[in-house]
Amino acid sequence: MRGARLARPAGLAAVVLVALVTASCTVSGGTSGEAAPSPEDAVTQDTPQDDAGAQGSGEVPDSWTAHEVEGLAFALPDYMQSTADLIPGTVETLRASAAEGEVPAAAGVFVETGDVGPLELRADLIRQVRVDQLGAEPVGEPRVVDVAGAAGAVVLTWEWDYDYPGGPTVASRQVEVVIAVEGEQQYGMLVGGPEDVLTEEVVDDFLASLQVTAAGGQA
């Protein structure tokens, strides 16, 4: 079920990525002196498995561009390119070009280090922050997906109607992947934009492209 409509004082790309930064800062606050739970304990049996849909294996679809950020490899459609205008807290920001007044698709990568907690806790904190930012609950339950090279990964999806300031109401979709790795460096990634751009097929292809490389997880 689609979330309630809401109005924000900034564009969709800024909203989703600022929310990402907030979530990253919240999750990264580990307690000094306490050992972080291992990634194997990150997902309990209460978290639904992804019985259908893409499983990350590093595949790159045609007409997509491969990217790698600090050991996390992924692919996005060619129209989404890296930008030097980084949102604070992200290590990489990618945006689609769009005419003035249009809502561009956007993506962000963040890296966490230290005692960040188990995957299930990280995903729940992301959910809480996003509900506050977007004013909508995620669609369905978190999904567990396989990402090559990772110890575990959880996907959360939001679908809601965004009242773009000075423009139309835009049916929007936002997908977040929280990734656990055997190492000190952990990953998260967000992709958001209009539903007619960020289609379910695009989401599946994006998830299938995810892979933690040999360098991943190293601080």
CORPE-V185678 format. One record per backbone hydrogen bond with DSSP energy under -1.0 kcal/mol. NH is the residue of the N-H (numbers start at 1). CO is the residue of the C=O. E is the energy in kcal/mol with one decimal. If there is no record, write none. Layout:
BEGIN
nh: (NH/NH)
co: (CO/CO)
e: (E/E)
END
This chain:
BEGIN
nh: (3/6/15/16/17/18/19/20/21/22/23/24/25/26/27/28/30/34/41/42/47/50/51/56/57/59/64/65/67/69/72/73/74/76/78/80/81/83/86/90/91/92/94/95/96/102/106/107/108/109/110/112/116/120/122/123/124/125/126/127/128/129/130/131/132/133/134/135/139/143/144/145/148/150/151/152/154/155/156/158/160/162/163/164/164/167/170/172/173/174/175/176/177/178/179/180/183/184/185/186/187/188/189/190/191/192/193/195/197/198/199/203/204/205/206/207/208/211/212/213/216/218)
co: (159/161/11/12/13/14/15/16/17/18/19/20/21/22/23/24/28/31/38/39/44/144/49/146/208/208/61/76/74/72/69/211/67/65/63/77/95/93/84/87/109/109/107/81/105/99/192/94/190/92/188/186/114/42/118/119/120/121/122/123/124/125/126/127/128/129/130/131/157/155/48/153/56/147/180/180/178/143/176/174/172/170/6/162/168/164/162/160/193/158/191/156/189/154/187/152/181/217/217/112/179/110/177/108/175/106/173/171/194/194/197/199/200/201/202/203/204/73/148/71/213/215)
e: (-2.4/-1.2/-2.2/-2.8/-1.9/-2.5/-2.1/-1.7/-2.2/-2.3/-2.4/-2.6/-2.5/-2.0/-2.7/-1.9/-2.1/-1.8/-1.5/-1.8/-1.5/-1.7/-1.3/-1.4/-2.7/-1.7/-1.3/-3.1/-3.3/-2.7/-1.8/-3.5/-2.3/-1.9/-1.8/-2.4/-2.5/-2.3/-1.9/-2.2/-2.3/-1.0/-2.5/-2.4/-2.4/-2.4/-2.8/-2.8/-2.1/-2.2/-2.3/-2.6/-1.9/-2.0/-2.3/-2.7/-2.0/-2.3/-2.1/-2.3/-2.3/-2.3/-2.6/-2.5/-1.6/-2.2/-3.3/-1.8/-3.2/-2.5/-1.4/-1.9/-1.2/-2.4/-2.3/-1.3/-2.3/-3.0/-2.4/-3.1/-1.6/-3.0/-2.7/-1.2/-1.6/-2.6/-3.5/-3.1/-2.8/-2.6/-3.0/-2.8/-3.0/-2.8/-2.6/-3.0/-1.7/-1.0/-1.2/-3.1/-1.4/-1.8/-2.3/-2.3/-2.5/-2.7/-2.2/-3.2/-1.4/-3.4/-1.6/-2.3/-2.5/-2.3/-2.5/-2.7/-2.2/-2.1/-3.2/-2.5/-1.6/-1.2)
END
